[in-house]
Amino acid sequence: MTRLPRLSDLPADALEPMPLKGVAHDHVRLRGRRLVARIPRWSQLGLAPWTALERQAAAFQRAEPSGHTPRFAGLLPPGDGLPLGALLVGEVEGRAPRLPDDMPAIARALAALHRMAPPDFYEPLPAPPDPVAALLAQVERQAEWFDHAVLTADARALIAAELDAARAGDLNPPPDTPMPLTAVGVDVHPGNFLIDGHGKAWFTDLEKLQYGHPASDLAHASLYTSTKWDPAVNAVLAPADVATFLDAWALAVPGDLAGEVQPWLRPLRRLTWLRTLSWMARWAVEGAALSPGMPEPLRAHMDAHAADILRAERIGQVRRDWA
């Protein structure tokens, strides 16, 4: 940490490891500096250390004008003691979301990201010209894990049917329907938000931020597979809760954007669910080997969550969102 000039006087006892929540990063609070170090344990995107750090730095810098993400404060390059480097970001003081009450605040945070003006140049963040096709391609790449996971015949049949329907685009609007491309957080399950003392939601995990379709963010923030992901949230939303969430988002973005997103809500809800489900099929196969050092309670929660959402009964419940 002391490699950064303004931290050269940082005493060793100012470093306070924070509780481990996610699967990809450790976090260390820098007491007295209102900063947090994000220390990667692995790249979920499969990127080389420097590439991953530079992309994350760009993500935090691009998202900062939204007013709902931590500020970027510095980059620590890979080296001795930090083989994957680290990012320094502003500390956000807040609590885990309480659902459904905090879903409108999360909707407003997402709206702040989605309504930002696009940059002159998207690089180094991805910006697929057809974000729906790109999401389907990601699902196709990850779908091989369904073949390796231990699934019941009923679950396997339901997943195969949803994959076939997604490939056919049976829920897609007419081909001439506008397709918005905005900043999207991607990993926007409610556990990646903090609620501050004023009730404002802050999106804190920007590793996967890119440019894409906002309907995918709206899906990932409110699907069962997401609201049950983080043990500190661990909630189930009723259809009315999801509707309230979507209404809050629509009120917080320009009307033309809300109108463009509306026809894509159902098809992107299914595709986003398939993205999560296929990732969790990988977890069911490889487990905590993906994230060495994970505390046992978190590993057990992830294992139980994977087993739950890959059950035929749960798949049938979730798919009613778009059936």
Secondary structure, DSSP 8 states (H G I E B T S, - for coil): -TTSGGGTT--GGGEEE----SSSEEEEEETTTTEEEEEESS-TT---HHHHHHHHHHHHHHHGGGSSS--EEEEE-SBTTBTT-EEEEE----B---TTTTHHHHHHHHHHHHTS---S--TTS---SSHHHHHHHHHHHHTHHHHHS---HHHHHHHHHHHHHHHHTTT---TTS----EEE-S---GGGEEE-TTS-EEE---TT-EEE-HHHHHHHHHSHHHHTTSTTT-----HHHHHHHHHHHHHHS-HHHHHHHGGGHHHHHHHHHHHHHHHHHHHHHHGGGGSTT--HHHHHHHHHHHHHHTSHHHHHHHHTTT-
